[in-house]
Amino acid sequence: MRRRFSRALLAWTTSLLIVVLGVVVADRSLPDARLAVTTYRQFSDLEFLELQEDMRLLVQQENASGPLEFKMASSTTYFEIHQNGEPVILVDNSAGRLLMIVFGQ
């Protein structure tokens, strides 16, 4: 009986040690988040058009490293800004809230 208890204790101790080490290693090796998601109240059409222009100008000023590609699926609900084929900003104003996703921050 004593031998069975020590094997069970050893197994549980080993399992706990593996879990703790896994958490420590995973915490140290995770890359930094490079995606920011923010929601706001839904914008009016005029506010959304102004936001599009402001975002386009901001990205042009801050990222002079390559040509910008400004895609609009609908001028009143959605737009994306890409640079060098990579997404920079995605903004959606169609679900009752304004959703803004900024990549690479």
TIMARMI-10583 format. One record per atom (N, C-alpha, C, O): residue in one letter; x, y, z. Coordinates in steps of 0.02 Angstrom, whole numbers, padded with zeros to 5 digits, always signed. Example, Ala and Ser with C-alpha at 12.3 -4.5 7.8 and 13.67 -1.06 7.14 Angstrom:
2
a+00660-00284+00390;a+00615-00225+00390;a+00660-00165+00390;a+00712-00166+00423;s+00642-00112+00354;s+00684-00053+00357;s+00645+00002+00394;s+00670+00057+00402;
//
This chain:
105
m+00041-00060+00000;m+00000+00000+00000;m+00043+00063+00000;m+00028+00111-00035;r+00096+00061+00040;r+00139+00119+00044;r+00173+00133-00023;r+00181+00191-00043;r+00192+00080-00058;r+00225+00088-00123;r+00177+00119-00174;r+00198+00161-00214;r+00114+00099-00173;r+00064+00127-00218;r+00053+00202-00204;r+00047+00241-00251;f+00052+00220-00140;f+00043+00290-00121;f+00101+00333-00146;f+00090+00388-00170;s+00162+00308-00139;s+00220+00347-00161;s+00222+00354-00237;s+00243+00406-00262;r+00200+00303-00274;r+00197+00309-00347;r+00145+00360-00369;r+00156+00400-00414;a+00087+00359-00335;a+00035+00408-00351;a+00058+00478-00335;a+00046+00525-00373;l+00091+00486-00278;l+00117+00551-00259;l+00170+00575-00308;l+00171+00633-00328;l+00214+00530-00329;l+00265+00547-00378;l+00233+00567-00445;l+00255+00615-00477;a+00181+00531-00466;a+00147+00546-00529;a+00114+00615-00525;a+00119+00655-00572;w+00079+00629-00471;w+00046+00694-00463;w+00097+00751-00459;w+00087+00804-00489;t+00151+00740-00423;t+00204+00791-00417;t+00235+00805-00485;t+00246+00862-00503;t+00249+00752-00522;t+00278+00760-00589;t+00230+00797-00635;t+00251+00841-00672;s+00166+00779-00634;s+00116+00812-00676;s+00111+00886-00658;s+00109+00929-00703;l+00110+00902-00594;l+00106+00972-00573;l+00168+01010-00595;l+00163+01068-00617;l+00226+00980-00589;l+00288+01012-00610;l+00288+01025-00685;l+00309+01079-00707;i+00263+00978-00725;i+00259+00988-00797;i+00212+01045-00815;i+00227+01085-00858;v+00155+01048-00781;v+00107+01102-00794;v+00138+01170-00777;v+00132+01217-00815;v+00169+01174-00718;v+00200+01238-00697;v+00255+01258-00745;v+00258+01316-00766;l+00298+01212-00764;l+00351+01228-00811;l+00323+01248-00880;l+00349+01293-00913;g+00270+01214-00900;g+00238+01232-00964;g+00212+01303-00964;g+00220+01339-01013;v+00181+01323-00909;v+00155+01391-00903;v+00212+01441-00904;v+00207+01493-00938;v+00266+01428-00868;v+00323+01474-00865;v+00355+01480-00934;v+00369+01536-00956;v+00366+01425-00968;v+00397+01427-01034;v+00351+01462-01084;v+00375+01502-01124;a+00287+01447-01083;a+00240+01478-01129;a+00236+01553-01117;a+00231+01592-01165;d+00238+01574-01054;d+00234+01645-01039;d+00295+01683-01065;d+00289+01739-01089;r+00352+01653-01061;r+00413+01686-01084;r+00422+01683-01159;r+00458+01725-01187;s+00391+01636-01193;s+00403+01628-01264;s+00347+01656-01308;s+00352+01653-01369;l+00294+01682-01279;l+00240+01710-01319;l+00261+01774-01353;l+00292+01816-01321;p+00246+01782-01417;p+00262+01846-01450;p+00217+01902-01425;p+00163+01889-01400;d+00241+01963-01433;d+00201+02021-01414;d+00140+02025-01460;d+00145+02010-01519;a+00085+02046-01432;a+00024+02055-01472;a+00036+02112-01521;a+00059+02166-01502;r+00019+02101-01583;r+00027+02152-01634;r-00040+02169-01666;r-00043+02183-01726;l-00092+02166-01626;l-00159+02178-01651;l-00197+02215-01596;l-00201+02192-01539;a-00226+02271-01614;a-00267+02309-01567;a-00338+02313-01594;a-00348+02336-01650;v-00387+02291-01555;v-00457+02294-01575;v-00494+02340-01527;v-00490+02332-01466;t-00529+02389-01555;t-00565+02438-01515;t-00634+02448-01544;t-00643+02448-01605;t-00684+02456-01501;t-00752+02471-01524;t-00775+02537-01495;t-00756+02556-01440;y-00815+02572-01534;y-00844+02636-01515;y-00918+02635-01533;y-00942+02587-01563;r-00953+02687-01514;r-01023+02694-01535;r-01024+02699-01612;r-00975+02719-01642;q-01080+02682-01642;q-01085+02685-01715;q-01082+02758-01737;q-01113+02801-01706;f-01043+02772-01789;f-01035+02839-01815;f-01089+02855-01866;f-01115+02810-01899;s-01106+02918-01872;s-01151+02939-01926;s-01112+02935-01992;s-01051+02927-01992;d-01147+02940-02047;d-01114+02937-02113;d-01061+02991-02120;d-01006+02978-02145;l-01077+03051-02099;l-01029+03107-02105;l-00968+03095-02060;l-00912+03106-02081;e-00980+03073-01998;e-00924+03059-01953;e-00880+03003-01981;e-00819+03006-01975;f-00911+02954-02011;f-00873+02898-02039;f-00831+02920-02099;f-00774+02898-02106;l-00858+02962-02141;l-00819+02988-02198;l-00761+03030-02173;l-00706+03026-02201;e-00772+03069-02122;e-00717+03109-02092;e-00664+03064-02062;e-00604+03077-02069;l-00685+03010-02029;l-00638+02962-02001;l-00596+02930-02056;l-00535+02922-02047;q-00627+02911-02111;q-00590+02882-02167;q-00535+02928-02190;q-00477+02906-02199;e-00551+02990-02200;e-00502+03039-02224;e-00447+03049-02172;e-00388+03052-02189;d-00466+03056-02109;d-00416+03065-02056;d-00369+03006-02051;d-00309+03015-02044;m-00395+02945-02055;m-00354+02885-02052;m-00306+02880-02112;m-00248+02863-02105;r-00333+02896-02170;r-00290+02894-02230;r-00232+02943-02222;r-00176+02925-02238;l-00246+03003-02199;l-00193+03054-02191;l-00144+03033-02136;l-00084+03043-02144;l-00169+03006-02081;l-00126+02985-02026;l-00078+02930-02048;l-00018+02933-02033;v-00104+02881-02084;v-00061+02826-02107;v-00010+02851-02158;v+00047+02829-02157;q-00030+02897-02201;q+00017+02925-02249;q+00073+02963-02214;q+00131+02957-02233;q+00057+03000-02162;q+00108+03039-02126;q+00155+02993-02086;q+00215+03005-02086;e+00128+02942-02054;e+00169+02900-02010;e+00206+02844-02047;e+00258+02821-02023;n+00181+02823-02104;n+00211+02767-02141;n+00229+02787-02211;n+00192+02773-02259;a+00284+02820-02218;a+00306+02841-02284;a+00348+02787-02317;a+00382+02801-02367;s+00347+02725-02290;s+00391+02672-02314;s+00365+02635-02375;s+00402+02595-02404;g+00305+02648-02395;g+00279+02613-02453;g+00213+02641-02475;g+00181+02679-02439;p+00191+02622-02535;p+00128+02648-02561;p+00068+02621-02521;p+00068+02563-02501;l+00019+02663-02511;l-00042+02643-02476;l-00094+02619-02526;l-00099+02645-02581;e-00131+02570-02505;e-00187+02545-02544;e-00249+02555-02501;e-00255+02524-02448;f-00294+02598-02522;f-00353+02615-02483;f-00412+02582-02514;f-00434+02602-02568;k-00440+02530-02482;k-00497+02492-02509;k-00560+02512-02471;k-00560+02515-02409;m-00613+02526-02507;m-00678+02539-02475;m-00730+02493-02505;m-00744+02496-02565;a-00759+02450-02464;a-00814+02407-02487;a-00877+02449-02493;a-00916+02440-02540;s-00886+02494-02447;s-00943+02540-02449;s-00922+02602-02411;s-00896+02598-02356;s-00931+02660-02441;s-00907+02721-02411;s-00940+02738-02344;s-00915+02780-02307;t-00997+02706-02329;t-01032+02723-02267;t-01027+02668-02214;t-01050+02679-02158;t-00997+02611-02230;t-00995+02557-02180;t-00927+02526-02167;t-00918+02498-02112;y-00880+02528-02213;y-00821+02487-02205;y-00763+02514-02246;y-00773+02538-02302;f-00703+02511-02219;f-00644+02525-02260;f-00583+02490-02230;f-00581+02474-02171;e-00534+02479-02274;e-00470+02449-02255;e-00414+02492-02282;e-00421+02523-02335;i-00359+02493-02247;i-00298+02525-02272;i-00244+02472-02271;i-00230+02441-02220;h-00212+02462-02329;h-00157+02414-02336;h-00095+02452-02356;h-00098+02504-02390;q-00038+02426-02335;q+00026+02455-02356;q+00073+02397-02373;q+00082+02352-02333;n+00101+02400-02432;n+00145+02346-02457;n+00110+02278-02454;n+00142+02228-02439;g+00046+02277-02467;g+00008+02215-02467;g-00012+02190-02399;g-00048+02140-02394;e+00010+02223-02346;e-00007+02202-02277;e-00061+02248-02249;e-00059+02308-02261;p-00110+02220-02212;p-00162+02263-02183;p-00132+02308-02129;p-00090+02287-02090;v-00155+02370-02127;v-00134+02418-02077;v-00192+02433-02030;v-00186+02429-01969;i-00250+02450-02060;i-00310+02467-02021;i-00371+02439-02056;i-00376+02441-02117;l-00417+02412-02017;l-00482+02390-02042;l-00534+02422-01997;l-00531+02417-01936;v-00583+02456-02027;v-00636+02490-01989;v-00704+02470-02017;v-00715+02474-02078;d-00749+02447-01973;d-00816+02426-01992;d-00867+02463-01950;d-00865+02461-01888;n-00913+02497-01983;n-00964+02537-01949;n-01034+02509-01961;n-01082+02547-01962;s-01040+02443-01970;s-01104+02416-01993;s-01143+02376-01941;s-01200+02358-01954;a-01114+02361-01884;a-01148+02316-01837;a-01175+02352-01775;a-01178+02322-01721;g-01194+02414-01782;g-01219+02452-01724;g-01163+02482-01682;g-01176+02521-01637;r-01101+02463-01697;r-01043+02491-01664;r-00988+02499-01716;r-00988+02466-01768;l-00942+02544-01702;l-00885+02552-01745;l-00829+02506-01720;l-00808+02512-01662;l-00806+02461-01762;l-00753+02414-01745;l-00691+02436-01782;l-00693+02445-01843;m-00636+02445-01745;m-00573+02466-01775;m-00519+02416-01756;m-00507+02404-01697;i-00487+02388-01807;i-00433+02340-01797;i-00370+02371-01826;i-00367+02387-01886;v-00319+02379-01784;v-00255+02408-01805;v-00203+02353-01800;v-00194+02324-01746;f-00169+02339-01855;f-00119+02286-01857;f-00049+02315-01847;f-00035+02371-01868;g-00007+02277-01815;g+00064+02296-01809;g+00080+02350-01759;g+00132+02382-01764;q+00037+02360-01710;q+00050+02412-01660;q+00089+02383-01602;q+00105+02419-01554;
//
